[in-house]
């Protein structure tokens, strides 16, 4: 099943692994602000890939802000507060 199909399929029609994948996808489609310019973008926009081309893996995906071009990395806080999908953008090179 394609990633985009997981987001539109009824929960009761999914097996446990598909439910977990769907949860992750729902988090990644949340728009969060670039820490440099404030432009809101989701993980797929930052990575420059279509949702159906994404495969969960342990390697870091190179991401950039589509507005200012800053190199970004996906960050997960120790404590999740608010409705931002449980993640945020960090600058990949905070010196810039």
VOGU-3710 file (C-alpha; in Angstrom, 3 decimals, decimal comma):
1> xxxxxxxxxx> 0,000/0,000/0,000  1,321/3,447/-0,911  1,995/5,973/1,853  -0,695/8,310/0,492  -3,203/5,446/0,599  -2,385/4,763/4,253  -3,472/8,289/5,127  -6,895/7,846/3,518  -7,686/4,239/4,462  -10,020/3,611/7,407
11> xxxxxxxxxx> -8,109/2,661/10,540  -10,051/-0,580/11,054  -8,938/-1,765/7,589  -5,231/-1,556/8,485  -3,039/-4,186/10,115  -0,948/-3,178/13,187  2,201/-2,340/11,170  0,216/-0,202/8,713  -1,357/1,646/11,662  2,109/2,461/12,981
21> xxxxxxxxxx> 3,297/3,644/9,548  0,177/5,795/9,249  0,863/7,401/12,636  4,413/8,299/11,571  3,173/9,694/8,250  0,556/11,823/10,008  3,288/13,287/12,185  5,574/13,994/9,223  2,897/15,856/7,231  2,528/18,424/10,021
31> xxxxxxxxxx> 3,903/21,833/9,044  6,513/23,189/11,433  8,407/26,504/11,194  11,938/26,804/9,897  14,051/28,070/12,824  15,808/30,531/10,495  12,951/32,222/8,611  9,726/30,885/10,174  8,373/29,400/6,925  6,174/26,408/7,767
41> xxxxxxxxxx> 6,979/23,205/5,927  6,439/19,507/6,457  9,101/16,823/6,361  8,393/15,830/2,751  8,660/19,413/1,499  11,926/19,835/3,425  13,326/16,590/2,047  12,176/17,420/-1,490  10,441/14,081/-1,935  6,892/12,950/-2,614
51> xxxxxxxxxx> 5,132/11,199/0,253  4,970/7,944/-1,727  8,750/7,998/-2,315  9,556/8,066/1,424  10,868/4,930/3,095  11,540/4,843/6,816  15,208/4,144/7,426  17,870/4,858/10,003  19,888/7,217/7,784  19,330/10,961/8,137
61> xxxxxxxxxx> 17,489/12,560/5,263  19,014/15,803/4,013  16,439/18,596/4,282  16,310/22,272/3,284  13,840/25,066/3,868  12,022/25,724/0,610  11,832/29,445/1,422  15,307/30,426/2,669  17,404/27,399/1,697  18,731/26,727/5,210
71> xxxxxxxxxx> 19,923/23,179/5,837  17,532/21,580/8,309  17,358/18,442/10,342  14,384/16,714/11,864  14,338/16,998/15,674  12,311/15,177/18,298  11,941/16,825/21,721  12,274/14,918/24,979  8,851/16,177/26,024  6,107/16,686/23,447
81> xxxxxxxxxx> 3,951/19,770/24,003  1,566/21,319/21,517  0,149/20,112/18,231  3,220/20,144/15,992  3,241/16,406/15,313  5,767/15,737/18,075  8,754/17,056/16,153  10,442/20,307/15,062  13,080/21,587/12,681  16,621/22,301/13,870
91> xxxxxx> 19,270/24,090/11,835  21,715/21,503/10,484  24,545/24,027/10,905  23,507/26,376/13,751  26,550/28,640/13,141  24,905/30,040/9,988
//
